[in-house]
Every structure is written in structure tokens, then in C-alpha cells.
Amino acid sequence: MCLFRQFRFLSVALLLAVGRNVMPAAEPPVRVLILSGQCNHDWRRTTPKLQAILESGGRFAVEVTDHPEQCDAATFAGYDVLLSNWNTWDKPAVTNWPATTRQAFLDFVRAGKGLVVVHAGGSSFYDWPEYQQVVAAFWDLAKTSHGAPHEFTVKLDKDHPVTRGLEPFRTKDELWLKPGMHPAAKVIATGDDQPLVMTTEFGKGRGFTMLLGHASEFMDTPGFQTLLLRGTEWAATGKVTIRGAGDTGATDPDQVIKSVSGYRFGDDRKAILALEKMVFAAGANATEGAQLAAKLADALSSEATAEGKQRFCQGLSLIGSAAEVPALARVLADTNLFFNARQALERIPAAEAASALQSALATTSGSARASLINSLAARRAEQALPEIAKFVTDADREVAEAAIDALGKLGGAQAASSLESARDRITPQLRDRLAMALLRCAESLRAAGKAVDAATIFAKLTAPGEPAHIRLAAFPLHVAALGERGPAQVIAALTGEDTTLQRAAIRALRTSRQPALLRAAAERLEKLPAELQEPILVLCGEQGDATVLPAVAKAAASPDLAVRRAAVKALGLIGDSSAVKPLVQLAEFGDNDEKKAIAESLGRLRGAAVDEALVGALRASPTVAQPTIIRALAARDARTATPALLQLAKADDAAVRGEAITALGKLADADACAPMIQLLETAAEKDKSQLEGALVEVCRHDSAAIPAIAKALTKATPSEKTILLGVLGSAGGAPACAAVRGQLKSESTEVRLAAVRVLADWPDAAPLDDLAALVETTRDSTIRALAARGLTRMIPQAPAHATRVATALSQALAAATDSADQKNLLAALVGIPSVPSLKAAQGQ
């Protein structure tokens, strides 16, 4: 049974947008089933929006299913059209439809019904040809792509029933580039020359696909809603009766303007939407745009309501030209229309519009004047610069702030000069703002190639009397504007006593693209205070310039901990074999944290000679530094260090021995197994445990180590054999198992017990027969108990051998005389599903 849910979430905006598509009451509703519940887009928002759009005019009765895979022929029979907002893209929860659903889907469309696809709703079932024919378009991995959502014009085919009579419209959406399309698909709408809307036929049925609708907010466009409504009706019935979005029935601009002239907030918005449609359509046709703009300008002097005139201004902001500027300039004096008229003049691409805004400065004040200044700055109206400059010292702070900001945005020498001349005449509260505007002017001069003029302004802004944040921002720009003379300024700042400029110099070092600048600072590093040395060393490491290596190496011996640590890290990033010696020397005196950092830096050093240098340092360094060097060699995977590590594995110092043994586990190979095993003869108990772990690691990365250990096993002492048996047990595999099995007959009880323990814990069931034989034949209760435990462990891995195990345990139980031994065997029998185990348990 297919599960359904109803959405009833309609925002006021959506109701206003779609309420105009009212159908005659006598028209029977079109029954729509939306397929939803899974999609790589936000279906939880888009599905309710789609349902709301379809239900807005009464033409459609809509239901939603989140489980289309549960639908069958009986389900689909209740509908005229399916709308897919569902796909399987990157959604493993439902990757296929059962055969009954597939057949019902095809039969539904083939019989004369319809399918509507929105955006990615068809990107499924690429191995199902009939499905691809019905959905018409899909995401083709080999060629399809998309950019960021942006505005574009949707152009329409005038001949198809869905698009006939509609005008092009602007929308914002995600545009698919080169979508995959079935050869039978017919494109009826495009955007930026890419297919957007297409139709297809399947049997007697129809498919309608829109690649628009990436997100719910993009579905608010009237054009989108019109295409969805008309396309859904056509897919379901083969005809279109729904009017276009915003269509009030009036196509005469004069009639629409007359309707809008009486509009007040709260009234029906059909006339407003009709005007918007006309404006959008006129924007694509210069002649129509000029004619409509002239009518809108005339309407500004009519008796229309303020709300209506606001809409006329909005229309002129999109299609207005120099011819409409006088009409807009006149209504700037109307407080109800000032904002809309100013906005329209700000947008109209004509010099006359800027002149009108500039002229209005003389007749306004306060916030209105400030907003006019902002509009002139937004237009980059350089001709208004002298007029704007007059207001920098205005008594109204809002106006003065707007003028200062506008001059900074306009930039250039004239704006900078105007700001400079006003510096001593403005209030203290505005000085920071003026300094920031000057900074922007200087930046614009530098971008225009006037570096000398820019440098002059930057120099003034770095003076001690300027705000600290301005000085910090201006100094790096000043250095860049000076070109070859910049490094001298940085060095002077670093070696001076002005702490703000010192911080600014560090910023300059960080942003500069001149390698010589950082080199110059590094050469003077030891003469600088520690708080400056540290960030410079960090930059040396980040920029990776090896020429500063001597200075960094010298800094590594600094008495200041923060400087040393920065130097150590930088050496690791830029150093080569020459950095080994200073880093190793530091390891003789540093604390644990420093030694860890030194080991990390030694591990990062570059160059083929580094490993050789480290091995040499390992042999020559005092004991206290050797663990750090060993950790670095292990981190570098320096296998050539193995001979030296074998020697240090016998060192007197426990820390050195431990690091050497651990490193051998990572670096040694099969050839090193024999000398590592020899170490067991004299090793302390803790070292033996480490050696065992190291040998296990060697076996894991070099399979040839297992035969080497098996060979050594035959000549080892009993105590050594127990360790080597543990190594083989951890290594696993058939060769290791055979070597362990060979020690079951050892004359040493200790070795035999160790072999049984290893086999009992074997990772697979390979030693099952050996353990079963031991249970049946041994007289040693400890060995029998171990073998029995191992057998019970292996039953889940080898269930076919349950009878064999139960038989062995049962025989041993019958022969056992010790009560503890009997209990152990009986416990092992519990849970083994076999007849022998049941009989044995009953016998007890």
C-alpha cells in the first residue's frame, strides 16, 4: 500500500504569488500524485512548495507519497498525472523499484496519463531506457555540470501549448549545463542557450520536464509557477486552460497602469503582478521597454496612489532611461516616493540620472541627503565628487559620514585631496572614518599605477598620531607601494621602538611577495626582541626559503623558549642535512616537550643525506640525545639505521634500549631477525617483552621474517622459544602454525605449554586437529584444559567439526579422574550441538 501525506504550509507571500490562477468551478480537478521522500536536493522544502503552487487555483487536487517504491497499478489508477520530486542520486536507501511498480509506472503513462519532472526529479534508473524516455532529461556524469545560482532570462517556444502566449521572464536558479536528454525530447524553453524545459511522448501519454526549481526560493518566480501549472495540466490532459502568471486578462499597458494606479497595500495584487510581467517582458525588447517606460513616467504625475507610484518607480528602475529622469527627479521631493525614485535613479545607466541625484543634494538634508550621497557613490559618479566633498564637514554627522565614505569609495587623487584638506576641520569622532577613507583612496591610486602618490598617503597614515588600526593596515600597503625601497622601511620599523610599527612590519613580512624582505629581516633576527623573533621564524618556516637557514639555526640556540620552539619548527620545514647538528645539540638540553618537537622537525628534514647524517649523529651523540634521534629515524622510515639500532638495543641506558627496540619493529626486516633474537639471551624481562613486540611488527611488514624465526626456534633456549612462539602466534599463517605445531613434542614442559597456548589462541581453526588429538591423548591436565578451551573457541569458525571436537572432549572426559579436570572438560562440552557432547553430558 502506498503511503501518503498532505502538506498545508502556505506562506502569505506564496498565496499572493499564486492566487491569480483561479479556474472555472465547473472544470473537474486534475488529480496529482507527487513522488517525494528522497532526493539529493531539499525535498522537505520543495515538495510542500510544489503542492502549494498546484493547489493555489483550484485546478489540481494534490497528494504526496514518500514511498513511490510501494506504489502499484491500483495506486496510480487514482491520478491523472505524477510529479517527480524524487530521485536515487547518492541515496542508497531506495535504489530501485520492484517490477510491479516499474510496470505500473510505464502502463500509467502509456495509457494516456502524464509525468512531470522538476529539476533533478528524473536523475534515476540510468539502466532503464523507457524511464529515460519518459523523464526526457537527466544528469549525465560524462558532460553535465552547473555553476552557482544566478539570474538569467528564460526564452520560450511560441508554438507549444504550454508556452504559447507567454513572454520571456527573468529568474534566478541553478542552471544545468549540457544536461543529458533523450533523443525524443522536444525543448520548449532555454536559458543562457541551455535547455530548460522539454516535453516527450510515451504511448498515448506525455512527459513534461523542468530543470528549474533547484531550491524552494527559486519557485517564487511567477514564470516558474506558470510553467509548472500549465505543464502539469498539459501532461495530464493534453490541453492548457490556465492563464499565465500575473495575467489579469488585460494585455493593454494603459489598462494595467490604470489598475495599478488605484492600488493600496492590502488590495488584490493581480494588477501589480501584471505590471511586473510587462516590465520583465519589456526589458528584453528595447522598443517595448521605451514605450512602457514613457507611460510609467507619465503615470508619476497622475492622481495615482502613493503605493501605485512606488510600483511605477520600481518598474522604471529596470527599464527607465535618460528620458524618464526628469519625471523621477520631480518626485524626489515627495517623501512617500523619495526612496523608490532615488533607487530608480541610482540604477538607470545614464549620466542624467547621476546629475539629478547631485542636483537634489541642494534641496535635501539629513538622512535624505546622506542617502543621495550613498547613491552617487554606488554609481561611481566621479563628476559629483566636488559637490560631495562640500559635505565632509557638514554639521549633520550622518551626512558627513556618508560624504567621507563616498569619497573613499570613489577614490583617486581628487578625493584624497578633499579628505586631506578636511582633516583639521572635522570632529574628533570622524577622524578614524576619514583615515579609513584616505586608506581606500591610496589603495585605488596604487591599483591605478600611481604608486608614488599612494606611498605619500600611506606614509602619512603610518604616522604616530594616526589610530593604531589604521597604521597597522597602512604600513604593509606603504611597503608594497615603495617597491624596492620597501625592505628598508620594514627593517627600520622592526629595529625601531614604535611597537605598533613593529607589529605592522610583521604584517608586511606576511603579505609581501618579495623574498628579499624576509631574508633581510632574518639577517637581523638576533638583534630583535624575542616577541618579534618568534613570528619572523614562523614566517621563515611557512615561506620555505632555505637561504634563511643559517639565521634560523642560530635562533634555535636562543635562551627564549618560544623563540627556540619556533626555530625548531622552522628548521624542520626548510632544513636539510645541515640542520641535523644544531637540532641534535638542542636535544641534549631540552625538556620532554622540546625533544618531541625536535624529533618531529628531524623527521621532516628534506634531502637524501639526512638519514646518513642522523645515523652519524646517533653514534656520536651523548645518551641523553639518542632517544630523540631514534624517534626521528623511525618517523623517517630510515631503514639504513637498522645496524646502528641493533647496537643501541644493547645499550646500558634503558630509555635508549627501549627506543631502539621500538624503532627496530618499524624499520628492521627479516635479515635483522637473527641478531634481534640473539638479544633475547641477555635482555632484561621488560626488554624481552619489547623485543617480542618488535619481532611481531617485523613479521607483519616482512613475511620473510616468519621462516627466519621458525629456523631460529630450533636452536633457541626454552625461555627464548616461549617468546618466539608468541611472535609466531601473533603473526599467524600456515608457516607459522607449522612451526608452532612442531614444538608440541618438545622435551621442555615450558615449551610444550607455550605451544599449546599459542595454538589455543590461533586466529583461525587450522590447529583444530592438533588440539583435538592433545585432548584425547595427553595425560597433562593443564595441557588438556588449554587444548579444550582452544577447541571450543574454534567451533564458530569450523561448525562442521563440532562432532569431531565433541568426540575428543567426550573421550577425555571418560578417561579423566581428577574432579577439576572433569569440570573443565564438561564446561568445554556445554554449548557444542552434537550427539557425542549430549551423551557425555548426560553421563555425568
N, C-alpha and C positions, 0 to 999 in steps of 0.2 A: 504493500500500500504506500503510495507516495505521500509524504508529509508536507503540509502547507503552513504558512504563517502569513499574517496580514500586517502591513506597515501603515501607520496612521500618523506619521510625523510630517506635518506641513508647516513650514515657516511662513510668516506673513509675506516675506519677500517673494517666496516661490508662488504663493497664492496670487499675488499681484501680477507675477510674471506670466502665469499660465491661464489666468481666469478668463481670458478673452476667447478661448476656443470653444464656445458653447455650441452644442449641436441641437438640431431639432429634436423634440422629445419623442417624435414618432420613430426615429431611427433606432433599430434594435442595437443593443450594445455589442461591441466586439469583445469576445472573451479571450483574455490574455493570460498565459502562464509564464512567469519569469523564472528561468533556471538560475539559481543562485547558490550561495553557501560555500563556494570555493572559487578562488581566483587569485592571481598574483597581483591584483590591484585591490583597492579598498572597497570591496563589495558591500561591507556593512554600512557604508555611507551612500554608495552609488545606487544600490538596489532600491532603498526607500525613495531616493530622488526620482529614479525612473518610474516607480509606481505612482508617485505623486503627480508627475507630469502627465502620465497617461490618464489618470483618474480625474484630472482637473476640469475637463469639459463635459464629462458625462458620456463620452463616446465609447469608453472602454470599461469593462469590468475586469479587474486585475487580481490575480492571486500569485503567490510566490512559493516555490519549493526549494528547500536547501538540500534536497537529495534527489537530483534528477536520475541517478542510477537506480532508484527504486520505482521509477515510472514504467508503465506498460501501455498497451493499446487502450485499455479501459480508462486509464488516467487521461491520456491525450485526447480521448474522444470528447471530453467536456469543453474543449477550447477550439478557438479559430486560428490562433497564432501563438507560437512560442517565442520568447525573447531570451536570448542567452547572454547573461552577465556572469558566466561560469566558464572556467577552463581548467586544464590539468597541468598548466605550466608550473614546474617546480613544486608541485603539490602531490606528494605521494599518497595522501590519504585515500583519494579516489583516482585511480589512473585508468580505469576502463569502465565501460558499460556492459552489462550482460547482453547476451544475444537477443533476448526478448525486448530489451529497451532499444537496442540498435534497430531492430526490425520495425518496432512500433514507431520510432522516430522517422525512419525513411517512409513508411507507409503513410504516416500522418501528412507529410509534405507532398508526397507523390499524389495523394488523393485530391489535392486542391487547396490545402491549407498553407500556412506561411511560417517562415522563420525570420526573426530579426536578431542581428548580432550587433552588440555595442562594444567598440574599442577592441579589447583583447578577448572578447567572449567567444571567438571562434578558434583560438590557438590551442587546439587539442586534436588528438587522433590523426596524426600525420600519415598513418598507415591505412587509413580508411578513405578510399577515393570518393565514395558517394557523399560522405560527410564534407569533404573539402569542396565538392561541387556546390553543396547547399550553402555553406558558410561563405563562399566566394573569395574571402581574403584571410590571410593568416600571417603570423610572424615567421619569416624564412631565415633560419640561422645563418645561411650562407651569404645573405646580402642585406637583410633588413636591419635598420638601425633607427635611432631617434636622437634628437637634441633636446635641449631644455624647453619647457613650455614657453611659447611666445605668441605674439599677435600676428595674424595673417588674414587674408581675405579668402572666403570660401566662394568659388565660382561654380555656377550651376548650369546643368544641361537644360535648355529651354524646352526640349521635346518630350521628356519623360513625365508621366502623370504626377509623380511625387514632387518634382521640381518645377513643373510648368507654372509660369506666372509669378514665381518667386524672384527676388532680387538678390544679388550678391550681398554678403554680410561679413562683417569683421568679427573675429572671435579670438580667444586665447585658449590654447590647448597644446597637448603633446602631438607633434606631427611625425607620423611614421614615414621613413624614407625607404623607398623601394620595397613595399610590402609584397609578400608572395600572393599571387592571385590565380584562381582557376581560369583556364582559357575561356570558359563560357561566361565569365563575369562581364558585366557592362558598367563602365564607370559613368556616374551621373553628377559627380561633384569632385572638385580638386582644390588643393591649397598649396601655394608655392610650387605649382606644377607636379604635385604628388597626388595620387588617387586617394580620395577621402571617403566617398560613398559609392557603393556599387550594388547592382542587382543581379540576380541569376534566376534561372528557372530549373525546376526539377519535376518531371512528370507534369501534372497539372498545377503544381504548387509554385510558390515564389519565395525567393530569399532576398532580404534587404539588409545590407551590412554598412554600418557607420564606424569608421576608425576614429571618430571624435569621441569624447567622453572619458578621457583619462582619469579625471577626478570630478567629484560632485560639484565643486565650484565652477567648473567649466561648462556644466549643464544648465547654468542660469541664462546663457545667451539665448535670446529669442529665436535666433536662426537654428540653433541646435534643437530646441524644443519643437519647432515647426517641422523639421526634417524627421524627428522621432515620431511625432503624431501622424504625419501624412504617410511616412514609410511603413509604420505599423498597420495603418488602415489598408494600404495598398497590398502588403504582404498577406493580410488576412482575407481581403475581399477582391483584390484586383482592380479596385477603383479608389478615387480620392475625393472626399467631400469636405474635408477640413480646410478652413482658410489658413492663410499664412500668419505667422506670429505678428502680433501687433496690428493685424488687419481689422480696421473698424468698418470695413465696407466702403470707405472713402479712399479714393486714389488721387483726388484733386488736392494739390498743396494748399490752395486757398481754403478749402473746406477743413482740412486738418488744422491749419493755423487758426482758423476761426474757432474750432473746437477747443484748442489748447488755450486760446485767449480767455476763456471763461474758467479755466481750471483753478481749483483751490485744493490745498492739502486735504486729503481725506476723500476726494472725489474718485470716481472710477478712472483708472489710468489708461484706458484704451487709447484715448487721443494722444497721450504722452508717448505711449509705445509706438503708435502710428508715426508720430513725428520722428522718433528715434530711428525707425526703419527708413524713413525717407532720407534722413541725414546720412545714414550709413550708405545707402544706395547711391546718393548723390556724390558722396566722396569718391566714388570710382568713375565718375563722369564729369569732366571739367565744365561742360556747358550746363548740365543739370545742376551741378553744385553752385555755379554762379547765379543761376536763376532763383534757386531756393534761398541762397544766402541773401539776395536782394529783398525777397519777400519777408524774411525773418528780420532784417534790419528795419524795414518799413513798420513791421508789427511792434517794434520797440517804442514807436511814437504813438501807438494806438491806445485805446482805453482798456487794453488787456489787463488782467490781474497781475500783481507782482509775481505770483508763482508762475504764471504763464510766461511773463517776460524773462524770468530766470531760465526757463527752458529754451527760450529763443537765444539767449546768450550762450547757453551750453552748446546749442547747435552751431552757432557762429564760431565757437572755439575750435570746431572741427572743420568747417567748410568756409569760414569767413576769409576775406581778403582785404586789400587796402581800401576797396570800395565801401566796405561796411565799417571801417574805423570811425568815421565821424559819428555814426549813429551810436556806436558803443561809447565813444568819448562823451557824448551828451549825457548818457545815463549814469556816468560815473558819479554824478552829483546826487543821485538817488541812493539813499542809504540802504534801501531794500535790494538794489541791483548792483551796488558797488563791487561786492566780491565777485559776482558772476561776470560782470563786464571787465573787471581787471584781469580775471583769469583768461577770458577770451582774448584780450589784447596781448597778454603775455604769450599766448600760443600762436597767434596769427603771424606767419612769416613774412612780415612786410615792415619796412622802415617806418612807415606812417604809424604803425601800432606803437612802436617804441617812442616816437615823438609825442603821441597822445598821452602815453603814460608819463613822460617827462613834463609835459605841459601841466598835467594835473597836480604835480608836486606843489605848484604855487597856490593852489586853491584848497589844499587839504592840510590836515595837521594830525598829530598823534598817531594812532595805530594805522589809520588810512594812509598817511604819508609814508610810514615805515613799510607797509605792505607794497606800496608803489615802488619804493626803492628796491625791495626784495625782487619784485618782478623784473625791474630793469637789470638787476644783477643776474637773474636767471636767464635773461635773454642775451647776456654778454653785450649789453648796449653801451659800447665804449663812448659813443657820442654824448651820452648823458653824464659822463664822468665829472666834468667841471661842475655841473649842477648838483650832482650827488655830494661832491666834496664840500659844498657850502653847508651841508647839514652835519658834518662831523662834529662841530662844536655846538650843535643845537641844544637848547635848554631842556628839551624833552629827551630823556635818556633813551627811550625806545627808538626814537628817530635817529639819535646819534649812534646807537649801537648798530642799527640797520645800515647807516651810511658807512661806518667803519668796516663792517663785514662785507658790504658790497664792493668797496674799493679793494679789499683783499682778494675778493673773488675775481674782479675784473683784472687786477694785476697790472704789471708794466711799470715803466719809469714814471709816467704822469701820476698814476695812483700812489706810487711810493712817495713822490714829491709832495703830494697833497697831505698824505698822512704825516710825513716828517714835519711839515710846516705847522701842523696842528698839535704836535706833541706837547708843547708848553701851554696850550690853551684849553686842553680838555681836563675833566675832573680826574682825580686820582683813581676813582673806581673804573675808569675806562682805559687806563694805561696798559693793563695786561692785554685787553682786547685789541688795542691799537698795535701793540708789539706783535701779536699773532697775525694781524692783517699785513703788517710790514714783512713778516716772515714769508707769507704767501706771495707777496709781490716779488720778493727777492727770488723765491723759487721759480716764479714764472719768468723772470729775467734770465736766470740760469738756463731754464729749458729752452729759451729763445736764443741761446748762444751768446748772451751778454754777461759773460762770467765776471768781468771786471766790475760792472755796475752792481751785480748781485753780491760780489765779495765785499764791496763797500758797505752795503746794508747789513750783511751778515756780521761784519766786524763790529758795527755799532751795537747790534743786538747781543753780542757776547760781552759787552762792557759790564763792569761790576755793578752798575746801577740798575741793570735790567732784571726782571724776575728770573728766578733760578730755572724754572721750566723752559723759559724762552732761550736762555743761554745754553741749556743742555741741547735743545733742538737746533739752535742756530750754528753751534760750533762745528759739528760734523759737516753741515752744508757749506760752511765757510771754508773748511779744509778742502772739500771737493771742488769748490769754485776756484780755489787758488792753484789747482793743478800741481805742478812740480814744486811750488813753494809751500804746499800743504804740509808735508812731513815736518818741516822746521817749526810750524805752528804747533803741531801735536807734541813734539819734543819739548818745546818751550812750556807748553801747558803742563805736561807731565812733571817736569823738573821745577815748576814754579810752586808757589804757595797758595794759589787760589784753588780751594778744594772743589768748587763747582766746575771749574775748567778742567781739573784733573779727571773728574767723572765724565765730563764731556769728551775729553781726549780718548778715554776708553771706548766711548760710543763711536768716535771717529775711527778708531782702530777696527772696531767690529764691523762697521759699514763700508769701510774703504775697500776699494778694489786694487789698491796699489801695494804689491808685496813689499816694496822698499820701505813702506811706512812701518809695518810690523817689525821688519829687520832693524830699523833704526831704534825702535823702542826696546827691542831685545838686547841690543848692544849696550844700552844704558840701564839694563834691568837692575843690576846690583846697587845702583845709586838711588833707586827709587824706594819709597816706603813700602813696607810689606803689603799694605792694603791695595797697592797698585800692582805690585809684582804678581799677585795671585791671578787677577783677571787677565793680565797680559800672557801669563803662562797658559792659561786655559785657551786663549785665542791661538797661541802658538800650536797647541795640540790640535785644535779644530781646523786650522788652515793648512796643516800638514807641510809646512815649509821646512825642509831639512837643513837649510842654511842657518837656522837659529839654534841648531842642536848644541853647539858649544855653550851658548849662554844658558840654555835650559839645563844642561848637565851641571853647570856651575851652580845654578839655583837649587839643584837637588841637595846641596850641602848646606842650605840656609838654616840658621838656628830657629827660624819661624816654622812651626808645624804646618800651618796652612799653605805656606809657600812650598815647603818640601813636598807635600802631598800633590799640589798642583803640578810641580815639576816632574814628579814620578809619573803621574798620569800622562803628561805631555810627552815624556821620553818614550813611553810605550806606543804612542800614536805616531811619532815622527822618527824614532830612533832606529839604528841599525846595530851591527855588532859592536861599534864603538861605545854604545850606551851600556853594554853589559857591565863593564868595570865600575862606573860610578853607581849603578843600581845595586850591584853586589856589595859594594862598600857600605851603602846605606843599610843593607840587610844585617850588617854586623851590630848595629846600634839601635835600630828602630824597635817600637813595640809591636805587639801582635797585629794590630790593625795596619800599621805601616808595612810590615812584612807581607801581609796579604796583598796590599796594593802594589808592592814591589814585584811580587810573584806574578800578578796579573799583567803588569807592564812588561816584564821579561817575556811573558808568554805572547805578547802582541808584537814584539820587535820583528822587523822585516829584514830579509836578506838570507842568502844561503849560508853565510858564515856565522850566523847567530848561534846555531846549535853547537858548532865546534867551539865557539868562544865560551858558551855556558859549560860545556864539559870540561874545558880547561880551567875555568873558574871554580868548578866543583872540586877539582883535585887540589887547587891551590888555596882555597878559602878556608878560614877557620871554621870550626864545628858549628858555631852559632849561626853562620850564614848558609850552611849547606842545606837544611830543610827547605828554605825559600827557593834555592836554585833547583832543587829536585822537583818541587811543585811546578815550577815554570817549565822544566823539561817535559814533565808529564802532560801539561796543558798544551805544549807544542807538538806532542806526539813524536818526540825526538828519539827514535829507536836506536840511533847510533850511541846513545848514552847507556845502553844495557851493560857493557863491560864495567864501566865505572860504577854503575848502580850495584852490580854483583859484589864489587869490592866493599862498597859502603854498607851493604846488607850485613857485613860482619863488623861494622864499626863499634867502638866502645860506647858511643853515645846512643841511648835508647831512641831519642827523637829522630836522629839521623837514620838509624836502622829501620825504624817504622816507616818513614817517608820513602826510603829506598825500596823496601819490600812492596809497599803500595804501588809505587811507580813501576816496578817490575811487572806487576799484574797487568798494567796497561800497555807497557812497551815491549816486554820480552816475547820471544817466540819459542818454538819447540826446541831450538838449539840451546836455549838457556835453561831448559827443564833440569838437565843433569846437575849443573852447578847449583841450581836452586834447591834440589833435593839433597845435595851434599850439605847444604847449610843446616838441614834438619838435625844433623848429627850433634852439633854443639849448640843449637839455638835454645834460648830460654822458652818457657811454655807460652808466653804471650807472643813471642816471635814465631813459634811454630803455628799458632793459630792464624797469624797474618800470612805466613808462607803458604798455608793451605788455601786461604782465600785468594792469594796471588796466583797460585797454580791453577785454581778453578778459572780465574779470569783469562789466563793464557789459553787454556783448553777451549774457552768459548770463542776466542777470536783466531785460534790457530788449531785446526783439527789434527794436525800432525803431532801435537803435544800429547795426545792420548796414547798412541803407540810408545812414545818415549817414556811416559810414566808407567805404562804396563811393563815395559822392559826393565825399568829400574825397580819395579815391585819384586822381581825375582831375587834381587841381591840385597834388598833393604833389610834393616833390622826389624823385629816385630813392632816396636813403637813407631818406626817410620812407616811400616806397612799400614798401620791403622790410619795414619794421616793420608797416605796415598789412596787408600781405599775410599776414604771420604771424598777426595778430589774426583775420583772416577765416578762415584755415585752422583755427585753434583753435575759432572759433565754429561752423563747419560750416553745412550747409543749402544749399538751391538758390540763394538770392540771393547768398550769399557766394561760392559756386562760380562763378556767372556773372561776378561782379566780378573774381575772380582770373583766370578764363579770358580776360577782356578784356585782361589785361596780357601775354599770351603774344606779342603783336605789338609790344610796347614797343620803342622805339628804343634803350633802355638795356639793355645786356647784363646788368647787375647786376639789373635789374628782371625781365627775362625768366627768368634763372636762379632768382630768388626765387619767381616764379610757378610754375615747373616743380617746384621743391622742395615747395612747398605742395600742388600737385595730386598729386604723387607720394605724399605722406603723407596724402592725403584719407581721412577715416574710412569712406567707402563707395566704390562703384565709379562714381559719377557722372561723373568726368572720364576714364573709360577710353578713349573715342573720341578725346578730345583728345590723350592721351598716345600712343595708337597712331599718330595722324597725325604727331605730332612724330618718333617713331621712324622713320617712313617717309620724312619729307621734310627733316628738319634736317641741316645739314652740320656742326653743332657737336657734337663727340663727347661733351663734358660734358653737354650738354642731352640727347643721345640716351641716355647712360648713366643719367641720372636718370629719364628717362621709362620706360626699360626696367625699372628697378628698381620703379617705381610700378606698372607693368603686372603684374609677377609678384606683387606684393603683393595685387592685386585679384582674381586668379584664384579664390581660395577663396570670395570674395564673389559672383563672377559666373562660375561654371563654364561657363555656356552660351556665353560669349565667348572660350573657350580657343582656338578655331580662329582667330578674328579677331586675337587677340594673337600667336599663333604665326606667322601670316602676316606681320604687321607686323615682327616681330623677324627673321623669315627674310629678308624683302626688305632690311632694313637690314644684315643680316649679309652678304648677297651683294654689297652695294654698298660695304661698309667696306673700307678699305685699311690702316688702322693696326692693328697686331697687338694693342695694348692694347684698342682699341675692339672688335676681333673677339672677344677673350676675354670682355669684359664682356657682349656680346650672346649669345655661346654659353652663358655661365653663366646668363643670364636664360632661355634656352630649356630648360635642363635642368629636368625635372620637369613640363613642360606636356604633358599627354596628348593630343597631336593629331598628325595625319599631317604637316602642314607642319613642325612642330618636329622630328619624327623625320627627315624628308628633309634638313632644313637641317643637323641634327647629323651625319648620315651624310656630307653633302657636305664637311664639314670634316675 
